């Protein structure tokens, strides 16, 4: 009996120790108290009083309207010449067979255009080509390139996404491969004033980051535009890709179907009413998909090219804010009410109507 009691007491002590250990373990799992875990940190709860609302609207209007006026004024100072030439550069005898004309390498595609300078254009004057109805953002078109191949000569065979412009007829890779490079714009422009040629500087027209990081200095064009499927412009096989700036500009695909890409810069001033003669080689086939081609000459301001949208947007937002500020002032003066008056609560208004 004594031994049983002793054993029983020892077992009870062991169970009690285990219970204490378990409870201590449970307590240890509790997170340490802090104001953050208990959500007791102070919070900012702004009260939108009429004074704050009116002041904010006035401040936005006073800031936005001058910015809008400055942006609009800068945009109006930009001088821009836009000339659509794709229709006028088709000879009259080929009007009914445009595709045959543009696809025939033997036809003379030289076109002469005359442009009048409307106002003084100070250098640099940027020359752009503008294409319409050309969807460079199409999913299959955007994927048809090899960035690894463009960066390094060691990745010459990385042509997985470049079909149908991946391999040449000899089975070797096309460099650069893909539909984007294959469709490179190939119209050319030559300018003259009074029979004196205007030089177009085509250096530094691409982004520095593209030239330095996306296109390699040891990558040279190979098998490009040499097969049966001929697309746009050809490339000089002795010049590395990081110096082929027309290609670099073209490979930065546009997000919208109407876009402009930089062709070069004219680095002399053009006086008002001067006549510019442009000799165009109308090579690029936009007729197959109903596209349009424009030649654009433009100066620039501190906000870039000619674009009235930014200035109009600032003026519109600033004007609306001032209008709302004046409206709130009138309401606050003509129909004032105490801030936080419970009589305006919906249930109080209903009870007041019931009592009356």
C-alpha positions in Angstrom: 0.0 0.0 0.0 2.8 2.4 0.9 4.6 1.7 -2.2 1.5 2.3 -4.3 0.8 5.6 -2.5 4.4 6.6 -3.1 4.2 5.7 -6.7 1.0 7.5 -7.1 2.4 10.6 -5.5 5.4 10.5 -7.8 3.2 10.1 -10.8 1.1 13.1 -9.7 4.1 15.2 -9.3 5.3 14.3 -12.8 2.0 15.2 -14.3 2.0 18.5 -12.5 5.4 19.3 -13.8 4.3 18.5 -17.3 1.3 20.7 -17.0 3.4 23.6 -15.8 5.8 23.1 -18.6 3.0 23.0 -21.2 1.4 26.1 -19.8 4.7 27.9 -19.8 5.2 26.9 -23.4 1.8 28.2 -24.3 2.5 31.5 -22.6 5.8 31.8 -24.5 3.9 31.8 -27.8 2.1 35.0 -27.1 3.5 38.0 -28.9 5.4 40.5 -27.0 3.2 43.5 -26.1 3.8 46.6 -28.3 1.7 49.5 -29.4 2.1 48.4 -33.0 0.8 44.8 -32.5 -2.1 46.1 -30.4 -2.9 48.8 -33.0 -2.5 51.6 -30.4 -0.3 53.9 -32.6 -1.5 57.4 -33.0 -3.4 58.0 -36.3 -4.0 61.1 -38.3 -7.7 61.7 -38.9 -8.1 64.9 -40.9 -11.4 66.6 -40.8 -12.3 68.2 -44.1 -13.6 71.5 -42.9 -14.9 74.1 -45.5 -11.8 76.2 -45.0 -9.4 73.3 -45.8 -11.4 72.3 -48.9 -11.6 75.8 -50.3 -8.0 76.5 -49.6 -6.9 73.3 -51.3 -8.9 74.0 -54.4 -7.6 77.6 -54.6 -4.0 76.3 -54.1 -4.3 73.7 -56.9 -5.9 76.3 -59.3 -3.2 78.9 -58.5 -0.4 76.4 -59.2 -1.9 74.6 -62.2 -3.1 77.6 -64.3 0.4 79.2 -64.6 1.9 75.8 -65.4 -0.7 75.3 -68.1 -0.2 78.7 -69.6 3.6 78.2 -69.7 3.2 74.7 -71.3 0.7 76.0 -73.9 2.9 79.0 -74.7 6.0 76.7 -75.1 4.0 74.4 -77.4 2.8 77.3 -79.6 6.4 78.4 -80.1 7.3 75.1 -81.7 7.4 75.4 -85.5 6.3 72.2 -87.2 6.0 71.2 -90.9 4.1 68.0 -91.6 3.9 66.7 -95.2 2.1 63.5 -96.2 3.8 62.2 -99.3 2.7 58.5 -99.7 -0.1 59.3 -102.1 1.5 62.1 -104.1 4.7 60.2 -104.7 2.9 57.5 -106.7 3.0 58.3 -110.5 -0.4 58.7 -112.1 0.1 55.7 -114.3 0.5 53.5 -111.3 -2.5 54.7 -109.3 -4.4 51.5 -110.0 -1.5 49.2 -109.3 0.2 50.7 -106.4 1.5 47.4 -104.9 3.1 46.4 -108.2 4.9 49.8 -108.3 6.2 49.7 -104.8 7.3 46.1 -104.9 9.1 46.4 -108.2 12.8 47.1 -107.6 13.2 48.4 -111.2 10.7 51.3 -110.9 12.1 54.8 -110.1 10.8 55.7 -106.7 12.3 59.2 -106.5 9.9 61.9 -105.5 10.4 65.7 -105.2 8.6 67.7 -102.6 8.6 71.4 -101.8 8.1 72.7 -98.2 7.7 76.3 -97.2 9.1 77.3 -93.8 6.2 79.1 -92.0 8.3 80.8 -89.3 11.9 81.0 -88.3 13.1 77.6 -87.3 16.0 77.6 -85.0 18.4 74.7 -84.9 18.4 71.9 -84.1 15.5 71.0 -86.4 14.4 67.5 -85.9 13.5 65.3 -88.9 10.9 62.6 -88.2 9.1 60.0 -90.3 5.6 59.4 -89.2 3.7 56.1 -89.9 0.0 55.6 -89.4 -2.0 52.3 -89.1 1.2 50.4 -88.3 0.7 48.3 -85.2 4.2 47.8 -83.8 2.6 46.8 -80.5 1.2 43.6 -82.0 2.1 40.7 -79.7 3.7 38.5 -82.3 5.6 41.4 -83.9 7.0 42.6 -80.5 8.2 39.1 -79.6 9.9 38.5 -83.0 13.4 39.5 -81.9 16.3 38.2 -79.9 17.7 40.6 -77.3 20.6 38.2 -76.4 21.7 38.0 -80.0 21.6 41.8 -80.3 23.9 42.2 -77.3 26.6 39.6 -77.9 28.2 37.8 -80.8 28.4 34.7 -78.6 24.5 34.4 -78.7 24.3 34.5 -82.5 22.3 31.3 -82.6 19.7 32.6 -80.1 16.9 32.8 -82.7 14.1 31.0 -80.9 11.4 33.7 -81.3 12.5 35.1 -84.7 10.6 32.9 -87.1 10.1 33.4 -90.1 13.3 35.5 -90.1 15.5 33.2 -88.0 17.8 31.3 -90.4 19.0 32.2 -93.8 18.9 29.9 -96.9 22.3 28.6 -95.9 21.0 27.5 -92.5 23.0 30.1 -90.6 21.4 32.6 -88.3 20.2 36.0 -89.5 21.7 38.8 -87.5 19.6 40.7 -86.5 16.8 38.2 -86.6 13.1 38.7 -86.3 10.3 40.7 -88.0 11.0 44.0 -86.2 14.5 44.3 -87.8 13.3 42.8 -91.1 10.7 45.6 -91.5 13.2 48.4 -90.9 12.0 51.7 -92.5 13.9 52.4 -95.7 12.6 55.7 -97.1 15.4 58.3 -97.5 15.3 62.1 -97.5 17.7 64.6 -98.9 17.1 68.4 -98.3 18.3 71.5 -100.1 17.6 75.2 -100.0 18.3 77.3 -103.1 20.2 74.2 -104.6 22.4 74.2 -101.5 22.3 70.8 -99.7 21.2 70.7 -96.1 23.2 68.1 -94.1 21.2 65.8 -91.8 23.1 64.7 -88.8 22.2 61.0 -88.0 24.5 60.6 -85.1 23.2 60.3 -81.5 19.6 59.9 -82.5 19.1 56.8 -80.4 19.0 56.5 -76.6 22.4 56.1 -74.9 21.1 53.2 -72.9 20.1 51.3 -76.1 23.5 51.9 -77.7 25.5 51.0 -74.7 23.6 48.1 -73.2 21.1 46.6 -75.7 23.2 46.5 -78.9 26.7 45.0 -78.9 29.9 46.4 -80.3 31.0 43.0 -81.5 27.7 42.1 -83.3 27.7 42.6 -87.1 24.8 42.0 -89.5 24.9 38.7 -91.2 22.5 37.2 -93.8 20.3 40.2 -93.4 17.8 40.9 -96.2 19.7 38.3 -98.3 17.0 35.6 -98.7 13.9 35.3 -100.7 11.8 37.3 -98.2 12.9 40.9 -98.6 11.5 43.5 -96.2 12.8 47.0 -95.5 16.2 48.6 -95.3 19.5 46.8 -95.6 22.4 47.2 -93.1 26.1 47.7 -93.6 27.7 44.4 -92.6 31.0 46.2 -91.7 29.4 48.4 -89.0 28.5 46.9 -85.6 24.9 47.1 -84.4 25.6 49.6 -81.6 26.5 52.1 -84.4 23.5 51.3 -86.6 21.3 54.0 -85.1 18.5 53.8 -87.6 18.0 50.2 -86.6 18.2 51.1 -82.9 15.5 53.7 -83.2 13.3 51.4 -85.2 13.7 48.5 -82.7 12.3 50.6 -79.9 8.7 49.7 -80.8 5.9 52.2 -80.6 2.8 51.7 -78.3 0.3 53.4 -80.7 -0.5 52.7 -84.3 0.4 56.3 -85.3 4.0 57.1 -84.3 7.0 59.2 -85.2 10.6 58.1 -85.2 13.7 60.3 -85.4 15.4 60.3 -88.7 18.1 63.0 -88.0 18.8 66.6 -87.2 19.3 69.7 -89.4 21.8 71.9 -87.5 21.3 75.2 -89.2 18.6 77.8 -88.8 15.9 78.1 -91.5 14.5 81.5 -92.2 10.8 82.2 -92.7 9.3 81.7 -96.2 12.3 79.7 -97.3 11.6 76.9 -99.8 12.9 73.5 -98.9 13.3 71.0 -101.7 13.1 67.4 -100.5 14.2 64.4 -102.6 12.4 61.3 -101.3 13.1 57.7 -102.1 9.6 56.3 -101.6 10.6 52.7 -100.9 8.6 51.6 -97.8 5.5 49.6 -98.5 2.6 51.0 -96.4 0.1 50.6 -99.2 -0.4 46.9 -98.5 -2.0 47.6 -95.1 -3.5 51.1 -95.8 -0.9 53.0 -93.9 0.2 56.6 -94.3 3.6 58.2 -94.4 4.4 61.8 -93.3 7.7 63.7 -93.3 7.9 66.0 -90.2 10.3 68.8 -89.5 10.0 70.3 -86.0 11.8 72.5 -83.6 11.6 71.7 -79.8 10.9 73.6 -76.6 11.6 72.8 -72.9 8.6 70.5 -72.9 9.6 68.7 -76.2 7.7 68.9 -79.5 4.4 70.5 -80.3 1.7 69.1 -78.0 -1.1 71.3 -76.7 -2.6 68.6 -74.6 -0.4 69.1 -71.5 -1.2 72.8 -71.3 -4.9 72.3 -71.9 -5.1 69.6 -69.2 -3.4 71.9 -66.6 -5.6 74.8 -67.5 -8.8 72.6 -67.4 -7.9 71.1 -63.9 -6.9 74.5 -62.5 -10.0 76.2 -63.9 -12.3 73.5 -62.5 -10.6 73.8 -59.0 -11.0 77.6 -59.0 -14.7 77.3 -60.0 -15.4 74.8 -57.3 -13.6 77.0 -54.7 -15.8 80.0 -55.7 -18.9 77.8 -55.6 -18.1 76.5 -52.1 -17.3 80.0 -50.9 -20.8 81.2 -52.1 -22.5 78.2 -50.5 -20.6 78.7 -47.2 -21.5 82.4 -47.1 -25.1 82.2 -48.2 -26.0 79.0 -46.4 -23.7 78.5 -43.5 -24.2 75.6 -41.0 -22.3 74.5 -37.9 -19.7 71.8 -38.5 -20.9 68.4 -37.4 -24.5 69.5 -36.7 -26.4 66.2 -36.0 -29.7 67.8 -37.2 -28.6 67.1 -40.8 -28.3 63.4 -40.3 -30.8 61.5 -42.3 -32.5 59.8 -39.3 -32.8 63.1 -37.5 -34.3 64.8 -40.5 -36.9 62.0 -40.8 -37.8 62.3 -37.1 -38.2 66.1 -37.4 -40.6 65.6 -40.4 -42.6 63.0 -38.4 -42.9 65.3 -35.3 -44.0 68.2 -37.5 
